[in-house]
């Protein structure tokens, strides 16, 4: 696996005989890699002849009081994992390479970035959209893969690519879960052993809520019961526990859903467990 630490090194490697002329898949990450990230690399390899991954902890998507300073890092282990997953090229820039002195531009994708995480983390998606735009312009991939675990991010990137004519095919990859259903996340390593035993209940409570909705329970009642179950399990405070369209994140009707509405609906959750923020989502049917 080749490694580029600067824009100049990246361009040289992209123009090498190894990469040039081949279709290129791209997997942007912030490091602290786990099986979920590696699954994205495997998906990318099915859609392109060569795969590039990036590792960059993007300061612009962290708000005040968030975990930028303590975000987990293990670069050497990450590079070994990427090489083991068959990645051909890793881009490992420093913040000054992405945001040089005097940099001032941000990208705002509009309504799809406003609810859910966008409500409680107002600079989050503009930070993501900005860095992804820069990475796409530098890597020039044919395909980029994003996990459905961060479903709102996936929709934000699709909107970004469509609106700015970036010419990158965006592929969503399924959520990779632990045995108890907990969605894999770099931040799961913050969980203490007692918290980790509780964390899997998030997925289970969400699944029960979806079953209630599919069974005809009006959405407001099913969501209220789900919130109660989360708080009783120790998954609190609840940031959001909402039913939204899987297409554009618009709210679903607050009543018993028709079958076609159930097929479009997706349940989104964000909760705190100790000092760890857990997010998850799943289709109703």
Steps between C-alpha positions, in 0.01 A plus 500: 500500500631844405481789746458871422542757776462812284298617203811485282575140599135409441498641148825324415360165612165555327692560177717190544465197276345310793197731525475701178254357251321287762162571653546630855292440810537727802432448871550812716553427872615669819706199604448284811396235250280199575324231298237748388759716327667200343165384362481834314837424342376159389188660348719755319712220354186346348418827325847605382833355388703696755414632848623810680420566866570815698566550869433854618351617829308796366502784755219685325237240584560521875315758708596661831526245780514202262777241492742637238793499743430147622372334182671157484806469278718202410643580160738206466228249589262675258749482214553129562124441496456691174781307336346175621169606346665539161510880487745623235560855622450685828487879521610618845503882497555738790249781574727764345500308173119502485442843655803720423546844654224732379252223413143628552254310276229273639236289326138494622274241339173636638188332642622138518771614742264682738315231704633221722877544545483835324269634769729426793829536309449806276849508343527123455374450146649817355834371629441161339377646170799733483765236559332244272485757220873563539581130517292423191676779309840362598440126469265525199332163567246331278321349800492587871359277773329623818342287772127503573587517871541875437187510286448875515860551390436268205204714389701819552777368274251391233345848503844659484607293200174560314490875562867570420528260203796324660463193280562242773275196540401472868447149635339433838630198693301304763556557872745255657393397850638326805339171608254683728394737222707804597607688188878501470651842565843638583347667805383167645847467653400780741244266662584350838431124540168563683395753234595262223263239646216755481584644157354214297155582634485803271467278195255266674271783612508651152407164346205464741384851414505418129305181568234699686467746211481220244238335719275805476586697814481873416847645457479752790402228748769260378767772519391608847520141625841462339630813674376365832676170435827677412498709815408199715797311353737783595538631144447864591464780437335428166610758243252382239280199432315580180333350198599666174498441126793292379503714184534856633459480882165677493280408801261209462129547581413490871240224471472136404709465185378358172707219350666723240595745777646219711717397207643853478530560875824465693552521876788717623641514852774681689555445872767555760643212699742641753722732297443311175250610237343206317311534174312241297230470238294232331215465250156439648441205266 
